[in-house]
Amino acid sequence: MTINLVNESKVINNADAFTIAHALTLFSNQVCAAWQLPNNPIAYSNMRTNGWNICIVDKFPNPAMEGIALGYHEILNGQPIGYIKAQPYGSSRSPLGRYIKSISFAGKTIMPAKYLPGLVTVMAHELAEMLIDPTIDKYKPDSQQRNWLMEVCDHTVGLYIIPVLTYNVNPVFPDFTWPSFYNVIGKAPYSQLNVPPAPFYLVKGAYGYYKDATGVHKV
């Protein structure tokens, strides 16, 4: 299946959108490998299709999401769709994020590498969650019988790059959890960067939703 990336923004040029689609395909391949799913390439288009769409927008179609999210995904006409703000981190940030190499001297690290997220980072976040739970209704129980919604980028933190040699760029992508994270006896690694130390463990900065007999909760 090919997922359609649509640029509906007036501030993102088509050349950047095309590069983002190529970069997202590499990220999608990593997510699909970790979850044993068939690869789902991302193709740039100037219009939506009847299948899966990820749309770069200047305003969200749901006004309630303005000011509280950089992107979100939902079901529209029976198909998954994602919406991502064209400038989630402001106009000064590159659409691909920014990677600054570490600086070392005499065998010691003076400045560690820095990863600044961009548009592609938010798009990858929504893409990963669409791939793993396209209908937004998959839950996994922890040892306390709390059923966690499988939003794989919410449950971990961390950024990394996947070099795109064709365009000589280093887009910045978010960490995502692996199937082992949702298994109470799962073995490490629990995410692409192996950030969580145990299944269902939310490190600082991570968050999630679970439901139990009393309702739905965010932690």
Buried (B, 14 or more C-beta within 10 A) or exposed (E): EBBBBBBBBEEBEEEBBBBBBBBBBBBBBBBBEBBEBEEBBBBBBEEBEEEBBBBBBEEBEEEEBEEEBBBBBEEEEEBBBBBBBBBBBEEEBBBBBBBEEEEEEEEEEEEEEEBBBBBBBBBBBBBBBBBBBBEBEBBBBBEEEBBBBBBBBBBBBBBBBBEBEEBEBBBBBBBBBBBBBBBEEBEEBBBBBEBBEEBBBBBEEBEBBBEEEEEEEEE
